[in-house]
Amino acid sequence: MELIRRDTDYALRLAAKMAKEYAGGQALSARTMARENRVSYPLACKLLQKMAQAGIVESTMGPKGGFRLAHEPAEIALSEIVEAVQGPICVNKCSDAKFACPMKCQCGLHPKMMDLQRHIHDFLYNLSLREFLNKGESQ
């Protein structure tokens, strides 16, 4: 099973494209971004709308309309995009705060799974779109 789902991977690519173009200030068309990132146009529209609802991107209607990041790339964590598209990542059911595991206090696996959950969360929370401006190299 994939930790980052295919749709989320596509959304991250679209967001990285908008991050590269952010300084120019112009909106990018969903059709162009879909074509350049090898994402179907309907799926790109769906993902961009999810990111717009989460406040990650802004959309502008009209002939010169399109999508652009709502904030500086350095201010947008990957966790925001992941959660907007697929929801929070949970390593297992026990790492979901909504679940009360009956084995929590006696399970030797629970502390390790919670450590893994924290590492994944911290990684996604601390990695911003800015770090994708030079083909994945940190700036």
N, CA, C and O of each residue as an XYZ file, in Angstrom:
556
protein
N       0.838     -1.179      0.000
C       0.000      0.000      0.000
C       0.885      1.246      0.000
O       1.923      1.287      0.661
N       0.465      2.233     -0.735
C       1.232      3.471     -0.842
C       0.912      4.409      0.316
O      -0.250      4.586      0.681
N       1.936      4.998      0.878
C       1.756      5.977      1.945
C       1.215      7.285      1.352
O       0.283      7.886      1.885
N       1.815      7.703      0.253
C       1.350      8.871     -0.485
C       0.623      8.334     -1.716
O       1.242      7.727     -2.590
N      -0.669      8.553     -1.782
C      -1.479      8.015     -2.875
C      -1.171      8.719     -4.189
O      -0.607      9.814     -4.209
N      -1.546      8.079     -5.270
C      -1.258      8.607     -6.607
C      -1.836     10.007     -6.793
O      -1.154     10.891     -7.312
N      -3.087     10.221     -6.375
C      -3.681     11.549     -6.508
C      -2.881     12.600     -5.745
O      -2.712     13.725     -6.215
N      -2.398     12.228     -4.579
C      -1.605     13.159     -3.772
C      -0.285     13.459     -4.457
O       0.177     14.601     -4.446
N       0.326     12.445     -5.054
C       1.558     12.648     -5.818
C       1.313     13.646     -6.951
O       2.124     14.545     -7.174
N       0.211     13.491     -7.656
C      -0.132     14.423     -8.740
C      -0.337     15.832     -8.191
O       0.131     16.803     -8.786
N      -1.030     15.950     -7.065
C      -1.264     17.268     -6.462
C       0.050     17.922     -6.056
O       0.219     19.131     -6.211
N       0.982     17.125     -5.536
C       2.289     17.661     -5.164
C       3.027     18.178     -6.395
O       3.694     19.211     -6.333
N       2.908     17.460     -7.514
C       3.545     17.928     -8.759
C       2.942     19.244     -9.230
O       3.666     20.153     -9.638
N       1.619     19.346     -9.176
C       0.950     20.586     -9.582
C       1.377     21.738     -8.671
O       1.632     22.845     -9.144
N       1.453     21.479     -7.383
C       1.861     22.513     -6.427
C       3.319     22.926     -6.659
O       3.660     24.105     -6.559
N       4.173     21.947     -6.969
C       5.582     22.267     -7.245
C       5.691     23.148     -8.484
O       6.521     24.057     -8.521
N       4.872     22.896     -9.491
C       4.876     23.730    -10.704
C       4.461     25.161    -10.354
O       5.071     26.122    -10.824
N       3.421     25.297     -9.527
C       2.992     26.641     -9.131
C       4.048     27.322     -8.266
O       4.191     28.544     -8.315
N       4.783     26.552     -7.481
C       5.859     27.122     -6.664
C       6.950     27.688     -7.562
O       7.485     28.762     -7.288
N       7.280     26.974     -8.632
C       8.320     27.451     -9.560
C       7.908     28.742    -10.249
O       8.757     29.566    -10.589
N       6.622     28.919    -10.455
C       6.119     30.098    -11.165
C       5.609     31.189    -10.222
O       5.126     32.222    -10.685
N       5.708     30.979     -8.934
C       5.117     31.895     -7.957
C       5.662     33.318     -8.076
O       4.892     34.277     -8.026
N       6.946     33.463     -8.228
C       7.569     34.794     -8.274
C       7.025     35.642     -9.423
O       6.966     36.867     -9.316
N       6.628     34.997    -10.518
C       6.085     35.720    -11.666
C       4.701     36.291    -11.415
O       4.284     37.227    -12.097
N       3.991     35.745    -10.454
C       2.694     36.277    -10.071
C       1.526     35.924    -10.966
O       0.392     36.290    -10.658
N       1.763     35.234    -12.047
C       0.647     34.934    -12.943
C       0.004     33.590    -12.623
O       0.649     32.670    -12.120
N      -1.273     33.508    -12.926
C      -2.008     32.268    -12.718
C      -1.684     31.295    -13.851
O      -1.460     31.709    -14.989
N      -1.661     30.014    -13.536
C      -1.382     28.975    -14.517
C      -2.657     28.215    -14.825
O      -3.454     27.933    -13.930
N      -2.846     27.888    -16.079
C      -4.066     27.172    -16.445
C      -3.984     25.717    -15.990
O      -2.919     25.101    -16.008
N      -5.109     25.199    -15.592
C      -5.189     23.794    -15.174
C      -4.809     22.890    -16.340
O      -4.145     21.872    -16.146
N      -5.224     23.252    -17.542
C      -4.940     22.425    -18.720
C      -3.437     22.334    -18.981
O      -2.918     21.253    -19.261
N      -2.747     23.454    -18.891
C      -1.296     23.458    -19.117
C      -0.573     22.665    -18.039
O       0.307     21.857    -18.338
N      -0.946     22.896    -16.786
C      -0.295     22.154    -15.698
C      -0.559     20.657    -15.818
O       0.330     19.846    -15.559
N      -1.771     20.289    -16.208
C      -2.111     18.875    -16.369
C      -1.228     18.250    -17.449
O      -0.656     17.178    -17.250
N      -1.125     18.922    -18.580
C      -0.329     18.392    -19.693
C       1.151     18.268    -19.311
O       1.774     17.238    -19.570
N       1.709     19.307    -18.704
C       3.129     19.305    -18.349
C       3.479     18.290    -17.263
O       4.622     17.841    -17.173
N       2.494     17.931    -16.439
C       2.749     16.994    -15.334
C       2.156     15.618    -15.574
O       2.136     14.771    -14.680
N       1.670     15.402    -16.798
C       1.105     14.103    -17.184
C      -0.004     13.645    -16.253
O      -0.033     12.505    -15.790
N      -0.915     14.574    -15.994
C      -2.096     14.316    -15.174
C      -3.299     14.591    -16.070
O      -3.298     15.565    -16.822
N      -4.310     13.757    -15.999
C      -5.490     14.024    -16.821
C      -6.093     15.372    -16.412
O      -6.043     15.761    -15.245
N      -6.657     16.065    -17.384
C      -7.232     17.381    -17.112
C      -8.345     17.319    -16.057
O      -8.339     18.134    -15.135
N      -9.303     16.380    -16.158
C     -10.344     16.329    -15.121
C      -9.781     16.088    -13.717
O     -10.251     16.680    -12.746
N      -8.780     15.222    -13.616
C      -8.179     14.958    -12.313
C      -7.426     16.187    -11.809
O      -7.505     16.517    -10.626
N      -6.703     16.862    -12.686
C      -5.991     18.082    -12.285
C      -6.977     19.110    -11.738
O      -6.706     19.752    -10.723
N      -8.125     19.270    -12.410
C      -9.143     20.222    -11.940
C      -9.654     19.831    -10.557
O      -9.818     20.684     -9.684
N      -9.902     18.550    -10.365
C     -10.389     18.061     -9.074
C      -9.368     18.329     -7.964
O      -9.734     18.777     -6.877
N      -8.096     18.055     -8.239
C      -7.044     18.256     -7.238
C      -6.834     19.733     -6.939
O      -6.652     20.119     -5.784
N      -6.858     20.553     -7.974
C      -6.697     21.996     -7.779
C      -7.859     22.563     -6.965
O      -7.655     23.455     -6.141
N      -9.065     22.059     -7.182
C     -10.211     22.510     -6.400
C     -10.069     22.115     -4.926
O     -10.406     22.893     -4.034
N      -9.570     20.907     -4.680
C      -9.347     20.483     -3.295
C      -8.317     21.397     -2.624
O      -8.486     21.792     -1.470
N      -7.256     21.728     -3.352
C      -6.238     22.615     -2.786
C      -6.786     24.032     -2.600
O      -6.394     24.727     -1.663
N      -7.687     24.463     -3.482
C      -8.307     25.782     -3.335
C      -9.211     25.805     -2.096
O      -9.210     26.778     -1.342
N      -9.975     24.737     -1.893
C     -10.843     24.662     -0.713
C     -10.033     24.679      0.581
O     -10.508     25.168      1.606
N      -8.819     24.149      0.536
C      -7.950     24.125      1.712
C      -7.162     25.427      1.873
O      -6.426     25.584      2.847
N      -7.308     26.357      0.931
C      -6.606     27.635      1.021
C      -5.154     27.583      0.578
O      -4.378     28.491      0.875
N      -4.785     26.525     -0.129
C      -3.401     26.376     -0.605
C      -3.199     27.136     -1.907
O      -2.149     27.741     -2.125
N      -4.210     27.102     -2.771
C      -4.138     27.816     -4.043
C      -5.330     28.754     -4.168
O      -6.344     28.608     -3.485
N      -5.174     29.712     -5.057
C      -6.244     30.646     -5.402
C      -6.586     30.418     -6.861
O      -5.714     30.089     -7.666
N      -7.841     30.590     -7.198
C      -8.231     30.460     -8.597
C      -8.832     31.771     -9.077
O      -9.492     32.492     -8.329
N      -8.581     32.055    -10.346
C      -9.104     33.248    -10.995
C      -9.815     32.807    -12.251
O      -9.275     32.027    -13.036
N     -11.020     33.298    -12.447
C     -11.801     32.950    -13.635
C     -11.420     33.865    -14.792
O     -10.856     34.940    -14.586
N     -11.730     33.434    -16.003
C     -11.558     34.276    -17.176
C     -10.433     33.823    -18.076
O      -9.725     32.862    -17.775
N     -10.274     34.530    -19.193
C      -9.270     34.133    -20.193
C      -7.834     34.170    -19.671
O      -6.989     33.403    -20.130
N      -7.560     35.042    -18.731
C      -6.218     35.097    -18.146
C      -6.221     34.487    -16.751
O      -5.328     34.745    -15.944
N      -7.223     33.687    -16.484
C      -7.365     33.070    -15.173
C      -6.544     31.809    -15.034
O      -5.780     31.436    -15.924
N      -6.716     31.179    -13.924
C      -5.993     29.946    -13.640
C      -5.783     29.820    -12.143
O      -6.552     30.342    -11.336
N      -4.726     29.116    -11.799
C      -4.428     28.835    -10.395
C      -3.034     29.332    -10.053
O      -2.125     29.318    -10.883
N      -2.891     29.768     -8.812
C      -1.584     30.147     -8.275
C      -1.597     29.856     -6.789
O      -2.659     29.754     -6.176
N      -0.409     29.723     -6.209
C      -0.318     29.475     -4.771
C      -0.884     30.664     -4.001
O      -0.706     31.813     -4.404
N      -1.553     30.388     -2.915
C      -2.131     31.443     -2.088
C      -1.095     32.065     -1.152
O      -1.325     33.137     -0.592
N       0.044     31.394     -0.983
C       1.108     31.863     -0.082
C       2.460     31.584     -0.716
O       2.560     30.850     -1.699
N       3.484     32.170     -0.149
C       4.858     31.901     -0.577
C       5.123     30.395     -0.497
O       4.611     29.738      0.409
N       5.906     29.834     -1.416
C       6.220     28.399     -1.358
C       6.828     27.966     -0.029
O       6.587     26.845      0.420
N       7.610     28.831      0.606
C       8.232     28.485      1.890
C       7.203     28.361      3.011
O       7.495     27.769      4.051
N       6.011     28.906      2.817
C       4.971     28.881      3.845
C       3.998     27.707      3.694
O       3.101     27.533      4.519
N       4.174     26.916      2.658
C       3.253     25.801      2.407
C       3.976     24.485      2.652
O       4.892     24.113      1.919
N       3.547     23.794      3.692
C       4.145     22.501      4.044
C       3.500     21.397      3.214
O       2.323     21.476      2.861
N       4.275     20.380      2.913
C       3.732     19.244      2.188
C       2.563     18.615      2.921
O       1.637     18.101      2.293
N       2.599     18.651      4.247
C       1.505     18.073      5.029
C       0.167     18.717      4.670
O      -0.862     18.041      4.690
N       0.163     20.007      4.342
C      -1.079     20.689      3.971
C      -1.673     20.091      2.706
O      -2.882     19.880      2.614
N      -0.817     19.823      1.739
C      -1.280     19.278      0.464
C      -1.748     17.838      0.646
O      -2.802     17.449      0.142
N      -0.960     17.060      1.365
C      -1.329     15.665      1.620
C      -2.690     15.602      2.300
O      -3.557     14.833      1.882
N      -2.882     16.390      3.328
C      -4.135     16.352      4.073
C      -5.303     16.886      3.265
O      -6.430     16.419      3.432
N      -5.058     17.864      2.385
C      -6.130     18.394      1.545
C      -6.630     17.346      0.552
O      -7.819     17.301      0.235
N      -5.730     16.513      0.071
C      -6.090     15.541     -0.966
C      -6.524     14.200     -0.386
O      -7.552     13.660     -0.793
N      -5.770     13.662      0.543
C      -6.077     12.308      1.016
C      -6.411     12.225      2.496
O      -6.765     11.156      2.994
N      -6.303     13.339      3.200
C      -6.533     13.312      4.640
C      -5.234     13.001      5.359
O      -4.209     12.765      4.720
N      -5.269     12.999      6.678
C      -4.041     12.753      7.436
C      -3.517     11.327      7.227
O      -4.286     10.384      7.039
N      -2.212     11.202      7.263
C      -1.583      9.886      7.136
C      -1.517      9.247      8.517
O      -1.029      9.850      9.472
N      -2.009      8.036      8.606
C      -1.920      7.260      9.842
C      -1.160      5.971      9.538
O      -1.532      5.225      8.632
N      -0.113      5.718     10.285
C       0.698      4.518     10.092
C      -0.152      3.270     10.295
O      -0.077      2.325      9.508
N      -0.950      3.270     11.339
C      -1.884      2.178     11.586
C      -3.052      2.736     12.380
O      -3.045      3.907     12.758
N      -4.032      1.925     12.628
C      -5.233      2.406     13.307
C      -4.915      2.959     14.692
O      -5.528      3.931     15.134
N      -3.957      2.341     15.373
C      -3.606      2.782     16.724
C      -2.983      4.185     16.752
O      -3.013      4.854     17.784
N      -2.424      4.626     15.629
C      -1.818      5.959     15.607
C      -2.844      7.041     15.285
O      -2.517      8.227     15.270
N      -4.080      6.631     15.027
C      -5.162      7.582     14.791
C      -5.689      8.047     16.151
O      -6.125      7.230     16.962
N      -5.648      9.337     16.393
C      -6.051      9.893     17.694
C      -7.508      9.585     18.037
O      -7.885      9.598     19.209
N      -8.330      9.305     17.015
C      -9.747      9.022     17.243
C      -9.997      7.589     17.713
O     -11.102      7.260     18.143
N      -8.989      6.754     17.633
C      -9.153      5.342     17.966
C      -8.573      5.059     19.351
O      -7.435      5.432     19.640
N      -9.338      4.415     20.186
C      -8.881      4.039     21.526
C      -8.503      2.563     21.495
O      -9.360      1.691     21.639
N      -7.237      2.296     21.310
C      -6.759      0.919     21.204
C      -6.819      0.234     22.577
O      -6.247      0.739     23.543
N      -7.492     -0.887     22.667
C      -7.569     -1.579     23.957
C      -6.242     -2.201     24.389
O      -6.070     -2.530     25.563
N      -5.304     -2.368     23.457
C      -4.005     -2.977     23.754
C      -2.905     -1.938     23.994
O      -1.763     -2.298     24.280
N      -3.242     -0.673     23.880
C      -2.266      0.421     23.920
C      -1.253      0.307     25.067
O      -0.054      0.470     24.841
N      -1.702      0.038     26.255
C      -0.821      0.026     27.430
C       0.035     -1.237     27.545
O       1.042     -1.224     28.254
N      -0.328     -2.299     26.887
C       0.423     -3.548     27.014
C       1.090     -3.986     25.712
O       1.716     -5.045     25.662
N       0.960     -3.187     24.674
C       1.490     -3.565     23.360
C       2.897     -3.001     23.168
O       3.108     -1.794     23.288
N       3.850     -3.868     22.871
C       5.219     -3.428     22.621
C       5.384     -2.742     21.273
O       6.365     -2.030     21.058
N       4.455     -2.943     20.380
C       4.517     -2.338     19.054
C       4.054     -0.877     19.068
O       4.552     -0.060     18.293
N       3.113     -0.553     19.939
C       2.503      0.785     19.958
C       3.524      1.934     20.050
O       3.435      2.868     19.254
N       4.477      1.905     20.975
C       5.421      3.032     21.059
C       6.229      3.224     19.768
O       6.503      4.355     19.364
N       6.601      2.133     19.137
C       7.385      2.240     17.886
C       6.530      2.795     16.750
O       7.002      3.597     15.944
N       5.279      2.365     16.691
C       4.380      2.878     15.656
C       4.111      4.365     15.868
O       4.000      5.117     14.901
N       4.008      4.786     17.099
C       3.803      6.205     17.395
C       5.052      7.018     17.048
O       4.939      8.152     16.581
N       6.241      6.449     17.271
C       7.481      7.117     16.856
C       7.501      7.296     15.339
O       7.836      8.368     14.836
N       7.143      6.244     14.626
C       7.100      6.317     13.160
C       6.085      7.365     12.718
O       6.356      8.145     11.805
N       4.935      7.387     13.350
C       3.902      8.376     13.028
C       4.439      9.800     13.217
O       4.227     10.664     12.366
N       5.131     10.038     14.332
C       5.690     11.365     14.601
C       6.752     11.740     13.564
O       6.792     12.883     13.107
N       7.604     10.797     13.192
C       8.641     11.075     12.186
C       8.016     11.459     10.846
O       8.445     12.420     10.207
N       7.023     10.721     10.432
C       6.352     11.017      9.159
C       5.680     12.376      9.230
O       5.831     13.192      8.321
N       4.947     12.623     10.292
C       4.276     13.907     10.457
C       5.285     15.057     10.442
O       5.104     16.039      9.722
N       6.340     14.928     11.234
C       7.343     15.993     11.311
C       8.023     16.232      9.967
O       8.276     17.378      9.595
N       8.317     15.166      9.245
C       8.953     15.298      7.934
C       8.049     16.076      6.991
O       8.498     17.033      6.359
N       6.790     15.685      6.887
C       5.866     16.344      5.971
C       5.547     17.768      6.415
O       5.343     18.649      5.579
N       5.503     17.997      7.723
C       5.199     19.323      8.247
C       6.367     20.286      8.033
O       6.146     21.473      7.793
N       7.583     19.803      8.115
C       8.772     20.659      8.007
C       9.315     20.808      6.595
O      10.246     21.584      6.379
N       8.766     20.094      5.642
C       9.215     20.181      4.246
C       8.262     21.094      3.489
O       7.068     20.813      3.393
N       8.793     22.188      2.952
C       7.936     23.149      2.249
C       8.108     23.023      0.739
O       9.037     22.376      0.254
N       7.200     23.649      0.015
C       7.290     23.652     -1.448
C       8.546     24.366     -1.940
O       9.026     24.090     -3.040
N       9.065     25.255     -1.156
C      10.291     25.973     -1.537
C      11.424     24.995     -1.862
O      12.264     25.263     -2.721
N      11.432     23.876     -1.173
C      12.506     22.907     -1.354
C      12.409     22.140     -2.671
O      13.271     21.316     -2.976
N      11.375     22.406     -3.440
C      11.206     21.746     -4.736
C      11.494     22.684     -5.905
O      11.264     22.317     -7.058
N      11.986     23.872     -5.628
C      12.223     24.853     -6.681
C      13.407     24.498     -7.578
O      13.426     24.884     -8.747
N      14.379     23.780     -7.061
C      15.548     23.378     -7.858
C      15.629     21.862     -7.958
O      16.590     21.242     -7.504
N      14.596     21.279     -8.563
C      14.541     19.819     -8.772
C      14.782     19.046     -7.496
O      15.523     18.063     -7.492
N      14.155     19.486     -6.395
C      14.231     18.748     -5.144
C      15.375     19.125     -4.248
O      15.455     18.619     -3.128
N      16.276     19.998     -4.685
C      17.400     20.400     -3.840
C      16.958     21.482     -2.885
O      16.201     22.368     -3.282
N      17.399     21.445     -1.646
C      17.081     22.478     -0.674
C      17.769     23.779     -1.058
O      18.855     23.795     -1.636
N      17.088     24.875     -0.711
C      17.691     26.191     -0.965
C      18.145     26.809      0.310
O      18.678     27.918      0.303
